[in-house]
């Protein structure tokens, strides 16, 4: 009888444990359209996501494992947790909106092992009207040492309905994140291959999801991979080994795993969900921070007209560009190189740092203090290009020297990693740059994750194939451009070599290292200044390419940061039309792929009153010169309906301003 009683008691404990483990946490978006479920079973934590009653993510695993204690999935108790409403209003120095209202429902769910080390971690979930995000919050506790090693975080994303995927496939974790996007159904997508983020998923019946991450700090970057038919996350390993992904001192948080969700793809472009999930600004004084446009003479081959001086890494050559900036309202001139040698001392080859590379010292013949002083008198800021591996070993002395010279910012290039070590080094660069009043443009770098809210001196990131390639190939086409707003740009400001004024058709295009051609119409190139979120827009052609040229006035006028963003119309892979507001002025940009099309839209986002619209359109389709524009000036108001006529590979731009200025 005693044995039977003990057996019955043991069975009762098992049933009780299973009952407790199966608490189902449910949380919805403020508008009730997105629903998230979290629970556990015998295999660990799982979640589901639905939108407007349609299940988009079926049972999907939350899998995190540690060197100390292994996989966190055994005999888990999910505590009951009550959701709460979070609202926040904040301002952004850079981005698609200057004032942001954030509203979500949040729940923090304690999850505890009922056996073994009895470790505890919290799963925090936030559900917004435009998406859902979760992260691991690992508290300090007796079951773990003060420092732990994350060996894997293989969360699954069990998407339903076999959506169509737009993604950038990568061979390994060492990557500049540049390439042509792959489009395929999830079932047909190449297996066991890294997928860069953000990735876009188009579901039947007009539903969309984009997956990325937010608040990547002191952690490894995340990728996706289709494995055994299901999407799984992968973390970038620390250098020179494959086992350890993250070294974490407790307490420690993972980044947010973000799923943007909507029945309107333009909602992802308007969304501020990534900055919502980041910490407030850590820089107290922002008065020195000035977004704007910049030259980048490397792209055009440092072209200058006939001169009375010897062109080179010298004061005179750079002042030619400074004078151009001063006359035409371009905020910055970038000093990069001349004759394939950097502006700073370096004994390496091919722009790679040699053993005596020193970015705090200019090459002989270039007085940086003189250049910065002369440019400042003309209202132009000086920026520089620097190789990461030349800069980082001399970070403090270099930034101190830049501040003494009067440099305003820099492009930091050739990182090509997103492991925890690199993530931390980039945050250190931002912190120290702010101390010396320097803005940062990360080139050859991973995607943004909304940390520009925390460190707004991060103006730009690359992480995408762009027009620099026009110097050596023809793969950056209008068809490639149209993928960017629905993938890479969803993560944030997108570094592109904008401003090429030698538009060519595929038949006309030739590779020119100096004064390159660009594929698509000139109006397409103008529209990219509005279509892209780009806090540091380049004006990268040579000055003679712009002066007295149609459309250059628009380049001079267009801002680089915005107070408001509205997507007028969008279809992934085909076209997009975006309206952005700065003050009382609106700018509209539309681009298409290789197809000719008309986008009809109302200007109902305008306030009451009459507006002047300066409209630049593609020339008629039978015009062989793709640089020709048609400019029209007309009066419009919020009741006006516009037809945007887009040529093959073309675009259209508008500048709308109140009639009474």
N, C-alpha and C positions, 0 to 999 in steps of 0.2 A: 504493500500500500504506500509506503514511504517513497519507493522508487517511482510509482505512478504519479504521486503528488508532485515530486520534483520534476518529472517529465512534463506534466501539465503546466507547472509554473514556468518552465523553460519555454514551452510553446507560447504561453501568455506573454512572456517578455519579447519573443520574436515578433508576435503580432503587434504588440504595443510599439516596438521599435519601428516596424514597417509602417504602422499607421502614422507615427510621428514624422517619419522620413517623408511621407507622401503629402505633407502640407503643400498646397499649391498656392503660390503667391501670384496674384493677378494685379496688373497695373495697366491703366489706359492713358492715352494722351488727353490733354485738356479738352479737346473737341470730340473725344470718345471714338475717333476713327481708327486709331492704332491700339492694339491690345497685345500685351506681353505676358506670358505665363512662365513661371520658374518653379521647378520642383526637383525631386530626386527619386531615383529608383535603385535597384540593386547594382547598377553600373555607374552610379554617380549623378551629378547634376545634369539637368536638361532644361531646355527652354523652347518656346514656340512664339511665333509672331504672326498676327493677322492684321489686315488693313481693309476697312469697310466690309468686314465679314468674310473676306477671302483669306484663307490660310496661305501665307507666303513662305513661312519657315516652319517646317514640321519638326518633330522632336530632334533637337540639336544639342550636342554635348558642350558643356563647359569643362575643359580638361586643362589643368595646370599641374605640373609635377616638379618635384624638388629633389636635389641630391640628398637632402636631409629628410628622409621619410617617404620618398617616392610620390606616386600619383595620388592626388587628393580626390579619391572617388569611392572610398570604402566605408560602408556603414555610416552614411551621412544623415545627420539630423538637420532639417531646414526649419529654423525657428519662424514663428509667425511674426510678420513685420507689417506695420501699417504705413501705407503711402502718405506722402505729404506734398503739398503744392509749393513749388519754388518759383518765385518771380524775381526778375532782376532787370534793371535798366542801367546801361553803361554806354560809354563813348569809345569809339575807335579812332585812332589817329590816321590809320590807313585801312583800305578795304572797300567793300561794296556798299557800306552804310556807315554814317558817322555816329548815329544814335541807334542803339539796339535794345529792343524789348525782348527779353527771354522769359518764357513760361513753360514749365514742364511739371509732371508728377514724378516724384522720386521715392524710391524705397531702398533701404539698406537692410539686406537680409543676412543675419549671422548663420553660418553653416559650420557644424562641428562634427568631427569624427567621434563615433560612439565607442570606438575601441582603438587599440594601438597607442599612438602618441597623443590622441585626442586633440589634434590640432584644430584651430579655428581660423577661418577667414570670412570676410564679408563680401558679398556680391552686391554692388551698388548699381541700380538700374535707374535711368532717367528716360522718360518717354515724352517727347515733344510732339507738336502737331505735324512736324515734317520729318520725324525719325525717332529712332530708339538707340540708346547706347548703354553698354554695361562695362564694368571694370571690376578687377579684383582689388580689394583693400585688405592688406595683410597686417594685422596688428602685432605688436610685440607681445610675447606670451611665453609661458614656462615650457610648453611643448616643443619649442624651437630655440635654437641658439640666436644670438643677437644678429647674426648675419646668415643668410641662406642663399643657395644657388638654384635659380630656376633652370631646369634642364629642358623643359618643353612647355609650350602653351598651345596645345593642338585643339583649339575650339573648332566645332563643326558648324557649318552653315548649310543645313539640309533644305535647300530651296525646292519648292514645289513647282509643278507645271512646266518643267524643262525650259526655263527662260533663255532668251538670246543674250549672249555675253559679249561685251566690248571690253577688252583687256589687253594689257601690255605684258607679253610673256618674256621671262628672263631666264638665262641659262644658270645663273648662280647669284650669290649675294653681293658680289663685287661688281657694281654696275653704276653707270651714270644715269640710268633710268630713261634712256633715249631709245626709241624704236618705233616701228609701225604697229599700230594696234591690230589685234586679231579679233575677228567677229565670227561667232559660231554659236550654235545651240549648246547648252550646258552638256547634253549627252554626247555631242560630237567634239567637245573641247579636248585638247591634248591633255592626257593624264600625267600626273607626277612631274609637272613643270611649274615653276614659280610664276605667280601672277602678281604684277605690281598693283599698287593701289593709288587712287580709287579705281574700282571696277564697276561697270554699269551692267544692270540686268533688266531686260525688257520682258515682262510677263504677258501672257495673253490678256485680252480685254483691256489693254491700255494701262496696265499697272507697271510701276518702275521701282527699282531699288538700286542704290549705290552703296558699296561697302568700302569703308576706309577706317582710319583711326584718328583720335584726337588726343592732344596733350602728351605727345611723345617726349618724355623727359626722364633721364636716368633709367632708361629701359632700351630694349632692342626693337628695331623696326619690324613691322608685321607684313607678311605676304599671305596670299592664298595659294592653295594647290588642290586640284581635283585628284582625290585619292580614293580608290575603290568606289568611284561614282559619286562621291560626296565632297563638297568643298571643305577644306580644313585650313586652319591658320598655321603659319610657320614663322618662327622668329629668327632674325639674323644672328648667327653665333658670334661670340667674341673672337678676336683674331687668333690665328695659329692653333685652333682646336675646334672641335665640333660639338662637344658635350654641353658646355655651359653657355646659356643664352644671356642670363642676367645675374649679376652679383648684387644682392639686395640686402641693405641694412634695414632692419625692422624698426618702426613700421614702414611699409612700402606699398605704393600703389602701382598697378599696371596702367598703361594708357587706356583710353576709352575705345571700345570696339563699336563702331558706329554703322548703323544701317539707316541711310536716308530712304524715305518711303513716300511715294505720292502717285497720283494718277496724272500728274503734269510734270514732265521732265524739267521744265523751266523752274519749277519750285526748288530744285537742288541748286541751281545757279543763284537764286535769290537767298538761299538759306544761310543763316549764321550759326548753325548748330555746332560747328567746330570751335568757333571762338566762345560760344556759350559754355562749352565744356572746359575751358582753360581758366587759369587764375587771372585775376586783375593785373593791371600794369604794375611792374616792379620798378619802373624808372620814374623818379619823383619829378624831375624837371624835364619837360618835353619841348621847351621853347626853341631849342636849337634844331629840332627835327623837322626837316623840310622835304617832303616828297616832291618829285618833279620828273622831268625828262632829261635824258643825258645822251651825249654823243657816245659813239663807240667805234673809233676809227679803224681798229683792227679789221672790222668786217669789210670795209670798203678798200682795204689795203693802204690806209693812211694817204689817200689821194689828195693832192693839193695842186693848184694851178702853177704855172711858171713862176719862179721865185727869184729873188736876188740873194737868197741864202741857201745853204746846203740843207736839204730836208734830212730829218733824223730825230733821234731822241734828244731834242734840244728845246730851248725856250721858244725860238721863232716858230717852229712847226706847230707846237701846241698853242701858241698865241693866235695862229691863224684860225684854229677851231674855237678858241675862246672868243675871239672877235665875232665870229659867226654866231655863237650862242648869245652874246650880248646884244647883237643887232636884232635877232629874231626871237628872243624870249625863251631860249632853252636854258634850263636852270643849271645844268652840270656839263662839264667836259671830262671825259674819262681818259686818263693817261695809261696806255697799255704797253706798247712796244713800237719799235721801228726796225725794219730789216730783219724780222724774226728774232730780235733780242729784246728782252724785257727792259723796262725803264729803270729797273734796279740792278744792283750788282749781282751777277750770277755767273758761275763757271760751269753750269750744266748745259745740256743740249736739248733742243726741241721743247723749250719752255720748262723742262724738268729741272728742279733745283740741284745744283752741284754741291760739293762739300763746303764751299765758301759763299753760298747764296746768302744775301743779306738785304731783305726788303726795306730796311731802315736807311739804306744808302742808295742814292741815285747814281746812275752811270755818270762818268765824267762828261761835262758839257751840259748837264741838265741841273739847273739850280731850282729845286722844288720850292724853296721859300720865295724866291723871286717870282716864280710862276703863280703860286697861290696868292701872293700879294697883288700882283697885277690883275689876276682874274677877279679877286674880291672887289677891287676898285670899279670893275665893270659889272658887278652884281652876278658873277658866275662862280659856282663852286667847283673845286677840283676833286675828282675821284681817281682811284687807281685800281689796277688789276694786280692780284697777287696769287701765287700758287700756295695752296694750303700748307704743303710740306716745307715751304720756305718760310711761311709766316709763323706757324705754330711754335716752333722751337724758340723763336725770338719775339713772342707775342707782346710782352710788356714793353720792351724797349722800342719795338716798332710802333705800337700805338702811341706811346709817349712822343716819339719823333713826329708822327703824323699830326698830332695835335699842335706841336710847335710849328710845323710848317704851315698849318692851316688847312689840311686836307679834310674833306667833309664826309667821305665814306669810301668803301672799297668793294670790289667784286673778289670773293674768295673762291678759288676754283680747284677742281681735280680732287675732290674728296672720295666720291664713288663708293661710299660705305654708309650703312645705317645701323651698325652694331652699337651696343650700349656705350662703348668707349668713344666712338665717333659722335654719337648723340650728345654725350657730355662735353666733349671738346667744342662742339658748335655752340652749346649754351654758354660755355666759358667765354668764347669769342664775343658773343652778344653782350654778356655782362661787362666785360672789360672794354669793349667798344663804346658802350654807353658812358662809361666813366671818362672817356676821352672825346665824347661828342661825335662819334662816328656811326654812320648807318652801314648796314651790311647787305650785300647781295650774294647769296650762296649759289654758285654755279657748279655743275658737276656734282649735284647734291640730291638727296632724297626729297620727297614731297613735303609740303607744309602740313602741319597738324593743328593749326589754329594758335600756335604759340606766339604769333605776332601780336596778339592781345597782351600777352605778358611782357614781351620784349618788342615794342613797336619799332625799334631801330632795325629790325629785320624787314627790309623793304621787299625783298623778292627772293624766290627760289626758282631754279630751273627744273630739273627732273622731267624734261620733255624734249623730244626732237623738235628743232626749230630752225629758223632761217639761216643760222650759221652754216648749216649743211649746204646751202646754195653755192658756197665757195668751192665745193668739191663733188657734189652730186645733184640729182634731180628728184630726190624722193620726198621732199617736203612740198606736197601739192595741196590745192584747195580741198581735195578729198581727205588728206591727212589733217589739215587744219580743223575741219569740222568735227573731228573726234575729240579735240582737246576740251571744248567747253563742257562736254558731258562726262569727262573722265578726269584728267589731271587738274583742270581748273576748279573742280568741285572742292579740292583740298585748299585752294587759296591762290595768292598772287603768283602769276605764271610768267617766268622770265623768257622773253622771246626777243630775237634780234629784229625789232620792228623798223619800218621806215624805208624799205627798199623801193626806189622810185624807177626801176627799170623792169617793168612788168613784161612778161613774155608768155606766149603760148607754149605748149610742149614742143611744137615744131620749131619755134623760134629760139627756145632756150639753149644756151651753151654755158658750160662751166667756165666762169671767170673768177680767178682768185682775187683780182683787183676789179672794183666796180662790178659786183656780181649782178646777175639777173635774178628775178623772183618769178615764180609761177603763179598765175592768176592775174586779175586785172588790178590796176592801181586803186580802184575803189575798194577792192577786196583788202588791199594793204591798209587803206585808211580805216576801214571798218574794224580791223583787228585791234586798233587802239581802244575801241569801245567794247567790242565783244570780249576781249580778254580782261580779266581782273589783273592789273599790272601796275604796281605802285611806283615803278621806276621805268617808264616807257622809254625805249631806246629810239634815238633818231640816228640810225647807224650808217646811213649813206653819206657820201662826201658832200660838203656844202654846195658845190656847183650843181649837184643833182637836184637840189631843192629850190634854189634862188630863181624867182620868176616862173616857177612851175605850178600848174593847176593842182590844187589840193594841198599845197604846203601851208596855206593859211589855216586849214583845218588842223593840221599837225601842230601848228603853233598854239591854237586855241584849246585843244582837247586836254582836259585834266587827267591826272593819273590816280586820284582817289576820289571817292564819291560819297554823297549824302544819302542816296537812295538808288536802288536797282530794281527794275521791273523787266521781266522777260515777256516780250510781246507775243512771240510765237516761236516754237522750237520743235524740231523733229530730229532725234539723234541720228547722226550719220548723213543728214541731208541738208539742213539749214537751221539757222538761229537768228533771231532779231531781238536785240536787247536795248532798252532805254535806261540811261543812267542820269541822275540829277546831281548837279553841283550848284549850290545856292539856288538861284531862280532859273538857271539855264538847264536845259535837257539836251542830251546827246543820244542819238540813236545810231546803232550800227547793226548791219545785217550782212551775213555771208552765206554762200551756198557752196555746194560741192561742184562737180563738173556739169551739173544740169542747170539749164536756164529755167527760171521760175519767177512767179509773181507772188509776193506776200502782201495780202490786204489786211490792214489793221486800223483800228480807231485810235485817236489820240486822247482817249477818255481819261488817261492818267494826269492830264494837264489840269492845273487850277483854272478857275474862271478867268476870262480875259482873252485878249488877242495876243498872238505870238507871231514873231517873224521866224520863218523857217528857211535856213540856208541848206539846200539839198544838193549833194554831189552824187551823181548816178553814173553807171557805166555808159560808155558810148554805144550806139547801135551795134547789134551783133555782127553786122557785115563790115565793121571797121577793124582792119587788121592791127591797128596800133592799140594795144590794151592799156596804154597810158592816157589815152584820151578820156576826158570827163565831160559830163553835161552838168552845168550848174544852173539851178533854178532858185529864185528867191520869191517866197509867197507868204501871205498871211494865213494863219491857221488858228484853230481853237479846239477845245475838248470835244467838239462835235464833228471835227474833220475826220474823214476816212481817207487813208492814204494807200496807194498802190506802190509797193516797192518792186521795181523791175530789176531783176538780178540776172546778169549775163552768166554764161558758163564760167565757173571759177571766179565769179564776180562778187559784188557787194554794193551797198549803198550806205551813206552816212547823212545825218541831219544834225544841224545845230539849231535849236529852238530857244529863243529868248523873248521875254516880254516886250511887247511893242513899245511901251513907255519904259525906257530904261533910266 
